[in-house]
């Protein structure tokens, strides 16, 4: 966790970088022996016999992935959960994570306290602990990164590619976060306070589908989590599989809040389908195992909807259709950084 430079004098005990680490981050590592109390420059741990290590990393930057004035507890929860979502898409179980924080020198101590407290709450909720990381100052925006480690039974990690042309399924609901972002930016007015709170909550605190991910081992042919937008991530999946895809917009599950906002507005529907930050699982399964998919939904309490299929066609092409089967105009597939 420590990070130092040669021209920076050491801080007095209990203050500065090392004081912050001891106060806020060392308690987060207490549940993971491999962290060695954050006393060393690296963690040491073994992978259990018969399992493989799954590693993922996601970064978040203020003004890009979250608004600068978002509550620090929400920022912490989202940071950890988007990484857990990647583990879920591999069928993995959480093990540990490392954390890198780049923070302005004048960031209030209360911000860091709330951030660390929220990480601790989610560690308890999802069964994961801090293994180490780094802490540095920055003159730019708050920048945060997590590398998450999970394990999966050897040979059972969920792939993203398939040569089969199977039905497509998605967990939960789509579009809440994209609409929530529009609310947060003042681009969309939602009169109903409950609906507004739901959309903003889904934006700031996504729910990683870890139990579904584990249940997909041996059932799903492909899997990916929806981060860049349903259409964009379906295009990724289709491209890796060397095929095309059809997405039936009328079958895409929307929450009650999202449906009340979208109504009959095709532009808002497209925004829901392409806006991203859903962190639901998109996967294919054999047509003759639809009953097993339904049983998984019942067992985990997470709704799963069939929303389309893969088919032969131009690689990576996604055709979005309306309730009549006619193509919908989708100008942009989803979020792109560059």
C-alpha positions as CSV (number, residue, x, y, z in Angstrom):
1,X,0.0,0.0,0.0
2,X,2.7,2.6,0.8
3,X,4.0,4.9,-1.9
4,X,6.9,7.3,-1.4
5,X,9.2,9.6,-3.3
6,X,12.8,10.4,-2.5
7,X,12.2,14.1,-2.1
8,X,9.2,13.8,0.2
9,X,10.1,13.9,3.9
10,X,8.6,11.3,6.1
11,X,5.3,12.2,7.9
12,X,5.1,12.1,11.7
13,X,3.6,8.9,13.1
14,X,-0.2,8.9,12.8
15,X,-0.3,11.6,10.1
16,X,0.3,11.9,6.4
17,X,0.1,9.0,4.0
18,X,1.2,6.2,6.4
19,X,-1.2,7.5,9.1
20,X,-4.0,7.4,6.6
21,X,-3.1,3.9,5.6
22,X,-3.0,2.7,9.2
23,X,-6.3,4.4,10.0
24,X,-8.5,3.7,7.0
25,X,-7.0,0.9,5.0
26,X,-5.2,-1.5,7.4
27,X,-8.6,-2.5,9.0
28,X,-9.8,-3.4,5.5
29,X,-7.0,-5.9,5.2
30,X,-7.5,-7.6,8.6
31,X,-9.6,-10.4,7.2
32,X,-7.0,-11.5,4.6
33,X,-3.8,-13.2,5.9
34,X,-2.0,-12.7,2.6
35,X,-2.1,-8.9,3.1
36,X,0.4,-9.3,6.0
37,X,-1.2,-6.3,7.7
38,X,-0.1,-4.1,4.8
39,X,3.4,-4.1,6.4
40,X,5.1,-5.3,3.2
41,X,5.2,-4.0,-0.4
42,X,3.3,-7.0,-1.7
43,X,0.7,-9.6,-0.7
44,X,1.4,-13.3,-0.6
45,X,-1.3,-15.9,-1.0
46,X,-1.9,-19.3,-2.6
47,X,-4.6,-20.5,-4.9
48,X,-6.6,-23.3,-3.4
49,X,-6.0,-26.8,-4.9
50,X,-8.1,-27.5,-8.0
51,X,-8.9,-23.9,-8.7
52,X,-7.6,-21.2,-11.0
53,X,-7.0,-17.6,-10.3
54,X,-9.2,-15.0,-12.1
55,X,-7.8,-11.4,-12.2
56,X,-9.6,-8.2,-13.3
57,X,-8.9,-4.5,-13.0
58,X,-11.1,-1.5,-13.4
59,X,-10.3,2.2,-12.9
60,X,-12.6,5.2,-12.2
61,X,-11.9,8.9,-12.8
62,X,-13.9,11.8,-11.4
63,X,-15.9,13.5,-14.1
64,X,-15.9,10.3,-16.3
65,X,-17.1,7.4,-14.2
66,X,-18.7,9.4,-11.4
67,X,-19.6,13.0,-10.7
68,X,-17.1,14.9,-8.5
69,X,-19.7,15.7,-5.9
70,X,-21.1,12.1,-5.6
71,X,-21.0,10.8,-2.0
72,X,-17.7,9.0,-1.3
73,X,-19.6,6.0,0.0
74,X,-21.3,5.6,-3.3
75,X,-18.0,6.0,-5.2
76,X,-16.4,3.3,-3.1
77,X,-19.3,0.9,-3.5
78,X,-19.3,1.4,-7.3
79,X,-15.5,1.0,-7.5
80,X,-15.5,-2.4,-5.8
81,X,-18.7,-3.7,-7.4
82,X,-17.8,-3.0,-11.0
83,X,-14.7,-5.2,-10.4
84,X,-16.9,-7.9,-8.7
85,X,-19.1,-7.8,-11.8
86,X,-16.1,-8.8,-13.9
87,X,-15.5,-11.7,-11.6
88,X,-19.2,-12.7,-11.9
89,X,-18.9,-12.7,-15.7
90,X,-16.2,-15.3,-15.3
91,X,-18.1,-17.5,-12.9
92,X,-15.6,-16.7,-10.2
93,X,-15.8,-16.3,-6.4
94,X,-14.2,-13.2,-4.8
95,X,-10.9,-13.7,-3.0
96,X,-9.1,-10.3,-2.5
97,X,-8.4,-7.0,-4.1
98,X,-5.8,-4.3,-4.3
99,X,-6.6,-0.6,-4.3
100,X,-4.8,2.4,-5.8
101,X,-6.0,5.9,-4.9
102,X,-4.8,9.1,-6.5
103,X,-6.2,11.9,-4.3
104,X,-5.8,15.7,-4.2
105,X,-3.8,16.9,-1.2
106,X,-6.7,19.1,0.0
107,X,-9.3,16.3,0.0
108,X,-11.2,16.4,3.3
109,X,-10.3,13.6,5.8
110,X,-14.1,13.0,6.2
111,X,-14.2,12.0,2.5
112,X,-11.6,9.3,2.9
113,X,-13.3,8.1,6.1
114,X,-16.6,7.6,4.4
115,X,-14.9,6.0,1.4
116,X,-13.1,3.5,3.6
117,X,-16.2,2.7,5.7
118,X,-18.2,1.9,2.6
119,X,-15.5,-0.4,1.3
120,X,-15.6,-2.2,4.6
121,X,-19.4,-2.6,4.4
122,X,-19.2,-4.1,0.9
123,X,-16.3,-6.4,1.9
124,X,-18.6,-7.9,4.4
125,X,-21.4,-8.1,2.0
126,X,-19.5,-9.8,-0.8
127,X,-16.9,-11.8,1.1
128,X,-13.7,-10.1,-0.1
129,X,-10.8,-8.2,1.7
130,X,-8.1,-5.7,0.8
131,X,-4.7,-7.3,0.0
132,X,-2.7,-4.1,-0.6
133,X,-2.3,-1.3,-3.1
134,X,-0.9,2.3,-3.4
135,X,-1.7,5.8,-2.3
136,X,-0.5,8.9,-4.1
137,X,-1.3,12.6,-4.4
138,X,-2.5,14.2,-7.6
139,X,-3.1,17.7,-9.0
140,X,-5.8,16.2,-11.3
141,X,-9.2,14.6,-10.5
142,X,-9.7,11.8,-8.0
143,X,-8.6,8.6,-9.8
144,X,-9.2,5.2,-8.3
145,X,-8.4,1.7,-9.4
146,X,-9.1,-1.8,-8.1
147,X,-7.5,-5.1,-9.1
148,X,-9.8,-7.9,-8.0
149,X,-8.8,-11.6,-7.6
150,X,-11.2,-14.5,-7.6
151,X,-11.0,-18.2,-8.0
152,X,-12.9,-20.7,-10.1
153,X,-12.8,-24.5,-10.4
154,X,-10.1,-25.4,-12.9
155,X,-11.4,-25.3,-16.4
156,X,-14.8,-23.8,-15.5
157,X,-14.3,-20.1,-16.1
158,X,-17.0,-18.7,-18.3
159,X,-15.8,-17.9,-21.9
160,X,-16.8,-14.9,-24.1
161,X,-16.6,-16.8,-27.4
162,X,-18.7,-19.6,-28.9
163,X,-19.1,-21.1,-32.3
164,X,-22.8,-21.8,-31.5
165,X,-25.9,-19.8,-32.4
166,X,-27.7,-19.8,-29.2
167,X,-30.4,-17.8,-27.4
168,X,-29.3,-14.6,-25.5
169,X,-30.3,-13.9,-21.9
170,X,-29.7,-11.0,-19.5
171,X,-30.1,-10.7,-15.8
172,X,-32.0,-8.0,-13.9
173,X,-33.0,-4.9,-15.7
174,X,-31.3,-2.6,-18.3
175,X,-31.2,1.1,-18.6
176,X,-31.7,2.3,-15.0
177,X,-28.1,3.6,-14.7
178,X,-28.1,5.4,-18.1
179,X,-31.4,7.1,-17.2
180,X,-30.1,7.8,-13.7
181,X,-27.0,9.6,-15.2
182,X,-29.3,11.7,-17.3
183,X,-31.1,12.7,-14.1
184,X,-27.9,13.5,-12.3
185,X,-26.7,15.6,-15.2
186,X,-30.0,17.5,-15.3
187,X,-30.8,16.2,-18.8
188,X,-33.9,14.3,-17.7
189,X,-36.6,15.3,-15.3
190,X,-38.3,12.6,-13.3
191,X,-41.2,13.8,-11.3
192,X,-41.8,10.7,-9.2
193,X,-39.3,10.8,-6.3
194,X,-39.3,7.0,-5.9
195,X,-38.5,6.5,-9.6
196,X,-35.7,9.1,-9.4
197,X,-34.2,7.5,-6.3
198,X,-34.3,4.1,-8.0
199,X,-32.5,5.3,-11.1
200,X,-29.8,7.2,-9.2
201,X,-29.3,4.2,-6.9
202,X,-28.7,1.9,-9.8
203,X,-26.2,4.3,-11.3
204,X,-24.2,4.7,-8.1
205,X,-24.5,1.3,-6.6
206,X,-24.8,-1.5,-9.2
207,X,-25.4,-5.1,-8.0
208,X,-22.7,-7.6,-9.1
209,X,-24.5,-10.9,-10.1
210,X,-22.0,-13.2,-8.3
211,X,-24.5,-15.9,-7.4
212,X,-25.8,-16.0,-11.0
213,X,-22.3,-16.1,-12.3
214,X,-21.4,-19.1,-10.2
215,X,-24.6,-20.8,-11.3
216,X,-23.8,-20.3,-15.0
217,X,-20.7,-22.6,-14.7
218,X,-21.6,-25.6,-16.9
219,X,-24.7,-23.9,-18.3
220,X,-23.7,-20.7,-20.1
221,X,-21.9,-21.0,-23.4
222,X,-20.7,-17.3,-23.3
223,X,-20.9,-14.5,-20.7
224,X,-20.0,-10.9,-20.4
225,X,-21.1,-8.2,-18.0
226,X,-22.9,-5.1,-19.4
227,X,-20.7,-2.1,-18.7
228,X,-20.4,-0.2,-22.0
229,X,-24.1,-0.6,-22.9
230,X,-26.2,-3.6,-23.8
231,X,-25.8,-3.2,-27.6
232,X,-22.1,-2.5,-27.4
233,X,-21.3,-5.5,-25.1
234,X,-23.5,-7.8,-27.3
235,X,-21.4,-6.6,-30.2
236,X,-18.3,-7.6,-28.3
237,X,-19.7,-11.0,-27.6
238,X,-20.8,-11.5,-31.2
239,X,-17.5,-10.4,-32.5
240,X,-15.6,-12.8,-30.3
241,X,-18.0,-15.6,-31.5
242,X,-17.5,-14.8,-35.2
243,X,-21.2,-14.2,-35.7
244,X,-24.0,-11.6,-35.7
245,X,-26.8,-11.0,-33.1
246,X,-30.4,-9.9,-33.0
247,X,-31.6,-8.0,-30.0
248,X,-35.4,-7.8,-29.5
249,X,-35.9,-4.5,-27.7
250,X,-39.4,-5.3,-26.6
251,X,-38.1,-8.3,-24.6
252,X,-35.3,-6.3,-22.9
253,X,-36.3,-6.1,-19.2
254,X,-36.9,-2.5,-17.9
255,X,-37.6,-1.7,-14.3
256,X,-40.9,-0.1,-13.4
257,X,-39.1,3.2,-12.9
258,X,-37.3,3.0,-16.3
259,X,-40.5,2.0,-18.1
260,X,-42.4,5.0,-16.6
261,X,-39.7,7.3,-17.9
262,X,-39.1,5.7,-21.3
263,X,-42.8,5.4,-22.2
264,X,-43.1,5.4,-26.0
265,X,-40.1,7.6,-26.5
266,X,-37.7,5.7,-28.9
267,X,-34.8,8.0,-28.1
268,X,-35.0,7.2,-24.4
269,X,-35.3,3.5,-25.2
270,X,-32.2,3.7,-27.3
271,X,-30.5,5.5,-24.4
272,X,-31.4,2.7,-22.1
273,X,-30.1,0.1,-24.5
274,X,-26.8,1.8,-25.1
275,X,-26.0,4.0,-22.0
276,X,-24.2,1.3,-20.0
277,X,-23.3,1.0,-16.3
278,X,-25.9,-1.8,-15.9
279,X,-23.4,-4.4,-14.7
280,X,-25.9,-7.2,-15.5
281,X,-24.8,-10.5,-17.0
282,X,-25.4,-11.1,-20.7
283,X,-25.0,-14.7,-21.7
284,X,-25.9,-17.4,-24.1
285,X,-27.1,-20.9,-23.2
286,X,-28.3,-23.9,-25.3
287,X,-31.9,-23.6,-26.5
288,X,-32.7,-27.0,-24.8
289,X,-31.6,-25.6,-21.4
290,X,-34.1,-22.8,-21.1
291,X,-35.6,-24.6,-18.1
292,X,-32.2,-24.7,-16.4
293,X,-31.9,-20.9,-16.9
294,X,-35.4,-20.4,-15.4
295,X,-34.4,-22.6,-12.4
296,X,-31.2,-20.6,-11.9
297,X,-33.3,-17.4,-11.8
298,X,-35.7,-18.9,-9.2
299,X,-32.8,-20.3,-7.1
300,X,-30.9,-17.0,-7.0
301,X,-33.9,-14.6,-6.9
302,X,-32.5,-12.7,-9.9
303,X,-34.7,-12.3,-12.9
304,X,-33.3,-13.6,-16.2
305,X,-34.9,-12.7,-19.5
306,X,-34.4,-14.1,-23.0
307,X,-33.8,-11.1,-25.3
308,X,-32.6,-12.4,-28.7
309,X,-30.1,-14.8,-30.3
310,X,-26.9,-15.2,-32.1
311,X,-26.9,-16.1,-35.8
312,X,-24.8,-16.3,-38.9
313,X,-24.0,-12.9,-40.4
314,X,-21.4,-10.2,-40.5
315,X,-19.1,-10.6,-37.5
316,X,-20.0,-8.3,-34.6
317,X,-23.2,-6.9,-36.2
318,X,-26.1,-6.3,-33.9
319,X,-29.6,-5.7,-35.3
320,X,-32.0,-4.2,-32.8
321,X,-35.7,-4.8,-33.6
322,X,-38.9,-3.4,-32.2
323,X,-42.0,-5.3,-31.2
324,X,-43.0,-5.8,-34.9
325,X,-39.6,-7.2,-35.8
326,X,-38.6,-4.0,-37.7
327,X,-35.1,-2.6,-37.2
328,X,-34.6,0.2,-34.7
329,X,-32.3,3.0,-35.5
330,X,-29.4,2.9,-33.0
331,X,-26.8,5.6,-34.0
332,X,-24.3,4.7,-31.3
333,X,-23.8,1.2,-29.8
334,X,-22.5,2.4,-26.4
335,X,-19.8,4.1,-24.4
336,X,-16.3,4.4,-25.9
337,X,-13.3,6.0,-24.2
338,X,-11.2,6.8,-27.3
